[in-house]
Amino acid sequence: MATQSSTATPGCQQRERELMRLLPLWPHEIADRSLAGRLRVVALLRRALRAERKRGLAGHWTYDLSRHAQLIALYHAERVATCKHASVSETHEMS
């Protein structure tokens, strides 16, 4: 495991740290950068965002604006990465 994080780029390390902090995922789920793995992370982020939004609208004491903002930023970043991954795989299939 230590060898994987030492070869990862700084952006990948930040993504891993944020995912570990915000979502209940196993390390192998975070390391999965396949299209299916990314789609699963996007779905989990969407679910976490929905729950956080509900807490905020209800005025629940556990609502955290900072966590909500971090979830939104990570969700958008994962969506962009998923779209890029999908377009790259489509390009490879066409050639």
Secondary structure, DSSP 4 states (H G I P E B T S, - for coil): -HHHHHHS-HHHHHHHHHHHHHS---HHHHH--SHHHHHHHHHHHHHHHHHHHHHHHHT-TT--HHHHHHHHHHHHHHHHHHHHHHHHHHHHHH-
